[in-house]
Amino acid sequence: MRFSVLVEPRERVYRDLLDYSRTHCARFSLVQRPTLALDESGSRVRDSLSPHCIEERNVSQWPGTKLLAGALATLRIYTFNDVTHEILASVSGLYAWCQPENVEDLTLWRSDKPWLVTIAHERDAYFEITTPEREALTRSIPILSLNDEFQAVMRLAATDSRTPKNVKDAVRAFEDANTRFDKWAVKDGKRLGKLEAAVFPVLDRDDEVVRAWERYDTTPTTDAAHALVVAIEETTAVRLRLISRA
């Protein structure tokens, strides 16, 4: 599941994140775009990482980014060891990995899949982890601010200037139902045990909203907006049905 980073990890939080990631990730990657020359500091960092590079290739896309047709950048994959850890920790925060000051878009890899993805020039990042892994991560670094992709999509649907009125109306109806659902799910500060068995249909419907948003965001047609409304209404209905059975 994808969990968005809401606030840039900086200074101590960023360093704690690097420390934590060593238990999950053995490699990381950085990208250099040929269209934007590196500053002297960025060239020094690139050169200091060079002995630890295990793969280099020209690519048109990497996690979180896809270039326009015909454009290429250089992706370099490095071993995540004590030396490279210290180099990564030398910058002020996660979004400091951005040209021209640095090579950019730090991605931490778990085996052949991304664990942490950064789109630095957009000041955006997300984790590709399970819900239990998210809970373990935020227990270890409590100040790290994460949100799941569904919540991020609902926030976008409510605020994006392109979003039509019927979508915004569906989001408002969902927010009302979700407030009631959260109150029903928690009593005396504890989550109801029966919710554990009921949460799966909720998550399934939430995932449908994410996919519908991705289709709408790519091609914002009337049909795509209608499909998004339907998906939001279905996840709203699931919550209301659970409340009604209580």
C-alpha positions as CSV (number, residue, x, y, z in Angstrom):
1,M,0.0,0.0,0.0
2,R,1.2,3.5,-0.7
3,F,1.5,6.0,2.2
4,S,2.2,9.6,1.4
5,V,4.7,11.7,3.3
6,L,2.8,14.8,4.5
7,V,5.7,16.8,5.8
8,E,9.3,16.7,4.6
9,P,11.6,14.7,6.9
10,R,14.4,17.1,7.8
11,E,17.4,17.1,10.1
12,R,17.0,14.6,12.9
13,V,13.8,13.1,11.5
14,Y,15.5,12.6,8.1
15,R,18.6,11.0,9.7
16,D,16.4,8.7,11.9
17,L,14.6,7.7,8.7
18,L,17.9,6.7,7.1
19,D,18.9,4.8,10.2
20,Y,15.6,2.9,10.2
21,S,15.7,2.1,6.5
22,R,19.0,0.2,6.8
23,T,17.0,-2.7,8.2
24,H,14.8,-2.9,5.1
25,C,16.9,-1.6,2.2
26,A,20.2,-2.7,0.8
27,R,20.3,-0.3,-2.2
28,F,19.2,3.2,-3.2
29,S,19.1,5.1,-6.4
30,L,19.5,8.7,-7.6
31,V,18.9,10.3,-11.0
32,Q,20.7,12.9,-13.0
33,R,19.0,14.8,-15.8
34,P,21.2,16.0,-18.7
35,T,19.0,19.1,-19.2
36,L,20.1,20.7,-15.9
37,A,23.8,21.0,-15.0
38,L,24.8,20.0,-11.5
39,D,26.2,22.6,-9.2
40,E,29.7,22.0,-7.9
41,S,28.3,20.6,-4.6
42,G,26.1,18.2,-6.6
43,S,29.1,17.0,-8.7
44,R,31.1,16.3,-5.5
45,V,28.3,14.2,-4.0
46,R,27.9,12.3,-7.3
47,D,31.6,11.6,-7.5
48,S,31.8,10.6,-3.8
49,L,29.1,8.0,-4.4
50,S,30.6,6.7,-7.6
51,P,32.7,3.9,-6.0
52,H,29.6,2.4,-4.6
53,C,27.6,2.4,-7.9
54,I,26.5,-1.1,-8.9
55,E,24.3,-0.2,-11.9
56,E,23.9,2.8,-14.3
57,R,21.5,3.1,-17.1
58,N,19.6,5.7,-19.2
59,V,15.9,5.7,-18.5
60,S,12.7,7.5,-19.4
61,Q,11.0,6.8,-16.1
62,W,11.8,5.8,-12.6
63,P,9.6,5.4,-9.4
64,G,7.3,8.4,-9.2
65,T,8.4,10.1,-12.5
66,K,7.9,9.6,-16.2
67,L,9.6,11.9,-18.7
68,L,8.1,13.2,-21.9
69,A,8.6,11.1,-25.0
70,G,12.2,11.0,-26.1
71,A,13.7,12.4,-22.9
72,L,16.2,10.4,-20.9
73,A,18.0,10.7,-17.6
74,T,20.7,8.7,-15.9
75,L,19.6,6.4,-13.1
76,R,22.4,5.1,-10.8
77,I,21.8,2.4,-8.2
78,Y,24.2,2.3,-5.2
79,T,24.9,-0.1,-2.3
80,F,23.5,1.3,0.9
81,N,26.4,0.8,3.3
82,D,28.1,2.8,6.1
83,V,29.9,5.1,3.7
84,T,26.9,5.9,1.5
85,H,24.7,6.2,4.5
86,E,26.9,9.0,5.8
87,I,26.8,10.7,2.4
88,L,23.0,10.6,2.3
89,A,22.8,11.9,5.8
90,S,25.0,14.9,4.9
91,V,22.1,16.9,3.3
92,S,19.4,18.8,5.3
93,G,16.3,16.7,4.3
94,L,14.7,14.3,1.9
95,Y,13.8,17.0,-0.7
96,A,17.4,18.3,-0.8
97,W,18.0,15.5,-3.4
98,C,17.1,17.8,-6.3
99,Q,19.0,19.3,-9.2
100,P,21.0,21.4,-9.7
101,E,22.2,21.3,-6.0
102,N,22.3,17.5,-6.0
103,V,21.5,14.5,-8.0
104,E,17.8,13.9,-7.4
105,D,14.9,11.7,-6.4
106,L,16.3,9.5,-3.8
107,T,14.6,6.1,-3.9
108,L,15.3,3.4,-1.3
109,W,14.9,-0.2,-2.6
110,R,13.8,-3.3,-0.8
111,S,15.0,-6.1,-3.1
112,D,13.7,-5.1,-6.6
113,K,10.8,-2.9,-5.3
114,P,10.8,0.6,-4.0
115,W,10.4,1.1,-0.3
116,L,10.6,4.9,-0.3
117,V,10.0,7.0,-3.4
118,T,10.9,10.7,-3.7
119,I,9.8,13.3,-6.3
120,A,11.9,16.0,-5.0
121,H,11.1,18.9,-7.3
122,E,7.4,18.4,-6.5
123,R,8.3,18.1,-2.7
124,D,6.5,14.8,-2.7
125,A,7.4,11.3,-1.4
126,Y,5.7,8.1,-0.4
127,F,6.3,4.7,1.1
128,E,5.4,1.4,-0.6
129,I,4.8,-0.6,2.6
130,T,2.0,-2.6,4.4
131,T,-0.2,-1.2,7.1
132,P,1.7,-3.1,9.8
133,E,5.0,-1.8,8.4
134,R,3.6,1.7,8.5
135,E,2.6,1.3,12.2
136,A,6.1,-0.1,13.0
137,L,7.7,2.9,11.2
138,T,5.6,5.5,12.9
139,R,6.2,3.9,16.3
140,S,10.0,4.1,15.7
141,I,9.8,7.7,14.3
142,P,6.6,9.1,15.9
143,I,7.1,12.6,14.4
144,L,7.1,11.2,10.9
145,S,3.9,12.4,9.3
146,L,2.3,9.8,6.9
147,N,-1.1,9.4,5.3
148,D,-2.5,6.7,3.2
149,E,-3.1,7.1,-0.5
150,F,-6.9,7.0,-0.2
151,Q,-7.0,9.9,2.3
152,A,-4.6,11.8,0.0
153,V,-6.9,11.2,-3.0
154,M,-10.0,12.3,-1.0
155,R,-8.2,15.5,-0.1
156,L,-7.3,16.2,-3.7
157,A,-10.8,15.4,-4.9
158,A,-12.1,18.0,-2.4
159,T,-9.7,20.8,-3.2
160,D,-8.5,20.3,-6.9
161,S,-9.8,23.2,-8.9
162,R,-10.6,20.9,-11.8
163,T,-12.9,18.7,-9.7
164,P,-16.6,19.1,-10.8
165,K,-19.3,19.8,-8.3
166,N,-20.8,16.3,-8.3
167,V,-17.4,14.9,-7.1
168,K,-17.1,17.5,-4.4
169,D,-20.6,16.8,-3.3
170,A,-19.8,13.1,-3.0
171,V,-16.7,13.8,-1.0
172,R,-18.7,16.0,1.5
173,A,-21.3,13.2,1.9
174,F,-18.4,10.7,2.5
175,E,-16.8,13.0,5.1
176,D,-20.1,13.1,7.0
177,A,-20.5,9.3,6.9
178,N,-16.8,8.7,7.8
179,T,-17.1,11.0,10.9
180,R,-20.0,8.8,12.1
181,F,-18.1,5.7,11.2
182,D,-15.1,6.7,13.2
183,K,-17.3,7.5,16.2
184,W,-19.0,4.1,15.9
185,A,-15.6,2.3,15.5
186,V,-14.1,3.7,18.6
187,K,-15.6,3.4,22.1
188,D,-14.0,4.5,25.3
189,G,-10.8,5.1,23.4
190,K,-10.7,1.5,22.0
191,R,-11.4,0.3,18.5
192,L,-14.3,-2.1,18.4
193,G,-13.1,-5.7,17.9
194,K,-15.9,-6.5,15.4
195,L,-14.4,-3.8,13.1
196,E,-11.5,-6.0,12.3
197,A,-13.7,-8.4,10.4
198,A,-15.6,-5.6,8.8
199,V,-12.7,-3.4,7.7
200,F,-11.9,-5.5,4.6
201,P,-14.9,-4.4,2.5
202,V,-14.1,-0.8,3.5
203,L,-10.5,-1.1,2.3
204,D,-11.6,-2.7,-1.0
205,R,-14.0,0.2,-1.7
206,D,-11.3,2.7,-0.7
207,D,-8.9,1.1,-3.2
208,E,-11.6,1.5,-5.9
209,V,-11.7,5.2,-5.2
210,V,-7.9,5.4,-5.6
211,R,-8.0,3.7,-9.0
212,A,-11.0,5.8,-10.1
213,W,-9.1,9.0,-9.2
214,E,-6.0,7.8,-11.1
215,R,-8.2,7.3,-14.2
216,Y,-9.9,10.7,-13.7
217,D,-6.6,12.5,-13.0
218,T,-5.1,11.1,-16.2
219,T,-8.1,11.8,-18.4
220,P,-10.6,14.2,-16.7
221,T,-13.7,13.3,-18.8
222,T,-17.3,13.4,-17.7
223,D,-17.4,9.6,-17.7
224,A,-14.3,9.4,-15.6
225,A,-15.8,11.9,-13.1
226,H,-19.0,9.9,-12.9
227,A,-17.0,6.7,-12.2
228,L,-15.2,8.5,-9.4
229,V,-18.5,9.7,-7.9
230,V,-19.8,6.1,-8.0
231,A,-16.7,4.8,-6.3
232,I,-16.9,7.4,-3.6
233,E,-20.6,6.7,-3.1
234,E,-19.9,3.0,-2.7
235,T,-17.3,3.5,0.0
236,T,-19.7,5.8,1.7
237,A,-22.4,3.2,1.6
238,V,-20.2,0.5,3.0
239,R,-19.5,2.6,6.1
240,L,-23.2,3.5,6.6
241,R,-24.2,-0.2,6.3
242,L,-21.7,-1.2,9.0
243,I,-23.1,1.5,11.3
244,S,-26.7,0.5,10.6
245,R,-25.9,-3.1,11.7
246,A,-24.6,-2.0,15.1
